[in-house]
Amino acid sequence: MSDRLEQTKALASDARMKILEWLKAPRRHFNHQETGDPAEIGVCVTLIADKLGVSQPTVSRHLELLRRANFVEVNRIGRWSFFSRNEYGLSDYRSWLHDNL
């Protein structure tokens, strides 16, 4: 289980909240992904960086914080990384937050 403080910090960013929102409906936000269906394999880091308007290293840092918080999962295909929401991790955090506030 991820540290709850780390999870809370991961959500304390407008950019990371946008990423989670976009990954909730990947076909709507990333239907131009050519590598594969974003709902099945996840979304390429490059497309997330472009949509967010930041560099790949910057978006990679955001995605790594979300991954360590257990809010996203990474699917590596060759040298590419594709990200999707970890609904179990998000639900677990939501339940913990509800029970503790």
C-alpha positions in Angstrom: 0.0 0.0 0.0 1.3 3.4 -0.9 2.0 6.0 1.7 -1.1 8.1 2.2 0.9 11.3 2.4 2.6 10.6 -0.8 -0.7 9.9 -2.4 -2.2 13.1 -1.1 0.9 15.1 -2.4 0.5 13.4 -5.8 -3.0 14.9 -6.1 -1.8 18.4 -5.1 -1.0 19.4 -8.7 -3.3 20.8 -11.3 -1.2 19.1 -14.0 -1.5 15.7 -12.3 -5.2 16.1 -11.8 -5.6 16.9 -15.5 -3.6 13.8 -16.4 -5.9 11.6 -14.3 -9.0 13.3 -15.8 -7.7 12.7 -19.3 -6.8 9.1 -18.6 -10.3 8.5 -17.3 -11.6 8.8 -20.9 -8.4 8.1 -23.0 -10.3 7.5 -26.3 -11.9 11.0 -26.1 -8.7 12.8 -25.2 -6.1 10.7 -27.2 -8.0 9.2 -30.1 -5.2 10.3 -32.4 -2.8 7.8 -30.8 -1.5 5.6 -33.7 0.4 2.9 -31.7 -2.8 1.3 -30.3 -6.1 1.8 -28.6 -5.3 4.1 -25.7 -8.1 2.5 -23.6 -6.4 -0.9 -24.1 -2.7 -0.2 -23.9 -2.6 3.2 -22.2 -1.5 6.6 -23.5 2.0 7.4 -24.8 4.0 9.9 -22.7 4.6 12.0 -25.7 0.9 12.6 -26.3 0.3 13.5 -22.6 3.2 15.9 -22.7 1.9 17.6 -25.8 -1.6 17.9 -24.4 -0.3 19.3 -21.1 2.1 21.7 -23.0 5.2 20.6 -21.1 8.4 18.7 -22.0 8.6 14.9 -21.8 10.9 15.0 -18.8 8.4 17.2 -16.9 5.4 14.9 -17.7 7.5 11.9 -16.9 8.1 13.3 -13.4 4.4 13.9 -13.0 3.6 10.3 -14.2 6.3 8.8 -11.9 4.7 10.6 -8.8 1.3 9.3 -9.9 2.7 5.8 -10.4 4.4 5.8 -7.0 1.1 6.8 -5.5 -0.5 3.8 -7.2 -2.8 6.0 -9.2 -1.5 5.1 -12.7 0.0 2.0 -14.2 2.7 1.8 -16.9 2.6 -0.6 -19.8 6.0 -0.9 -21.5 6.0 -1.9 -25.1 9.5 -1.9 -26.5 11.1 1.4 -25.6 7.7 3.1 -25.2 5.8 3.7 -22.0 2.0 3.9 -22.0 0.0 5.0 -19.0 -3.5 4.3 -17.7 -5.4 4.9 -14.5 -5.1 2.4 -11.7 -8.8 2.3 -10.7 -8.1 0.0 -7.8 -5.5 2.4 -6.4 -7.7 5.4 -6.8 -10.7 3.6 -5.3 -8.6 2.5 -2.3 -7.4 6.0 -1.7 -11.0 7.4 -2.1 -12.3 4.9 0.5 -9.4 5.7 2.9 -10.1 9.4 2.6 -13.8 8.9 3.2 -13.2 6.8 6.2 -10.7 9.2 7.8 -12.2 12.6 7.2 
